[in-house]
Amino acid sequence: MSIHRIFLLTGRPRTGKTTVIKNLFDELGSELCGGFYTEEITSSNDRIGFRCMSIDGESV
């Protein structure tokens, strides 16, 4: 029997959510993780959008 767990990490902007997710992916490996995270797209320190990054490195 396989048990799947789903986690959603939320919080205020610039509190380290993406850093936590990246560190978890690095520690656990892609065999145990699936999904995506977002990175800010900035210009002159202004947020202009987001990039969706999958665990396997593809971006949208």
Summary of the structure (lengths in Angstrom):
residues: 60
radius of gyration: 13.2
end to end distance: 33.7
largest distance: 50.1
contacts: 88
relative contact order: 0.15
helix: 20%
strand: 30%
